Amino acid sequence: MSNSDRSRAAQRTDGRFRNLDPERRAPATDRNVMWDFFFNKPKNTVPAAPIPVRALSRAELDAAPDRSLYRLGHSTLLLKLRGGWWITDPVFAKRASPVQWAGPRRFHVPPIALRDLPPLRGVLLSHDHYDHLDRAAVRRLAKTGVHFYMPIGVGDRLAAWGVPKQAIHEFDWWQGIGVDGLRLTATPAQHFSGRTLSDRNRTLWASWVIEDGDFRLFFSGDSGYFSGFRAIGERFGPFDVTCIETGAYNVNWPGVHMQPEETVQAHIDLRGRWLLPIHNGTFDLAMHAWYEPFERVHELAHARGVALTTPAFGERLQMDAPHAGAAWWRTVEGARPATSQLAPDAR
């Protein structure tokens, strides 16, 4: 996208991007949110024992059929489509932080090391927050010649990190590109951006639609609940699989992250068939128990008749024929149901 195109982005005002829907305000509270986050967190925001991870080998990936999906952690998904490998928001760092000696630390190692990934056809980026944009991973991947696809402005960061200009592809909402028979479209999200105190909303954030013939996948990146889900569903749905954030939520962040009830509603708005909850189980980014997002979305999906898939990290999911997966988080010592009333098949 040229600079002139970038300046015409409909949601850009005075050099900063804005959301489609008015941002919902947090409820009144007499507690200091940041103080609680850093100094008053419950102990169960971090697992009391190791999380199960299924180690992946290069040989297994080489033999994987088309439309295979592997969840590597947080919002990092490895996808095989039309014989090529794609990855979303690749984060392999030990911490989601500007420094590696402080900040939210990973609960688990990735199922496969960054250096052992198969050759990638492309990298999809949703926005520039540290838990979605890992500088070290980007720089290493750039050396392989892979191309990166991202919202407006994020390319400037990649260019500053040494990614070649020809490997950077930027998109406004509703813009897309065809690659090797796939169609990639950047779609709206309700969030914000920035990596310092001074650059908030200087770059755009987005969700992504991936079309492979009659197969459709939705990747939410980060988002609060908003009217855009219904618009995306009307334009691109139904989706075979929706990968939607379900974690790191808080009553004080209603405009930029969803409660599990909203995740399920977003899936319905998108006209999704199978829901894969992401943005959970890897980093301590909120005040809820680390396992709570899985329990809540499991109960809610059952109540609303939504097909839910919860593969363990490193477990293969056949995207055009998903399986439900197991409640693997309950095998971790100290994990307890987060709700008092669980669906019968969740006990």
Sequence and secondary structure as in RCSB ss.txt:
>XXXX:A:sequence
MSNSDRSRAAQRTDGRFRNLDPERRAPATDRNVMWDFFFNKPKNTVPAAPIPVRALSRAELDAAPDRSLYRLGHS
TLLLKLRGGWWITDPVFAKRASPVQWAGPRRFHVPPIALRDLPPLRGVLLSHDHYDHLDRAAVRRLAKTGVHFYM
PIGVGDRLAAWGVPKQAIHEFDWWQGIGVDGLRLTATPAQHFSGRTLSDRNRTLWASWVIEDGDFRLFFSGDSGY
FSGFRAIGERFGPFDVTCIETGAYNVNWPGVHMQPEETVQAHIDLRGRWLLPIHNGTFDLAMHAWYEPFERVHEL
AHARGVALTTPAFGERLQMDAPHAGAAWWRTVEGARPATSQLAPDAR
>XXXX:A:secstr
  HHHHHT TTEETTEE  SS        SS HHHHHHHS  GGGS SS   B    HHHHHH  TTEEEEEETT
EEEEEETTEEEEES    SBSSSSSSSS B SS  SS GGG   EEEEE    STTT  HHHHHHHHTTT EEEE
ETTHHHHHHHTT  GGGEEEE TT EEEETTEEEEEE  S    SSSS TTSS   EEEEEETTEEEEE  S   
 THHHHHHHHH  EEEEEEE SS  TT TTTS  HHHHHHHHHHTTEEEEEEES SS   SSS TTHHHHHHHHH
HHHHT EE    BT EEETTS      GGGGSTT   SSSS  GGG 
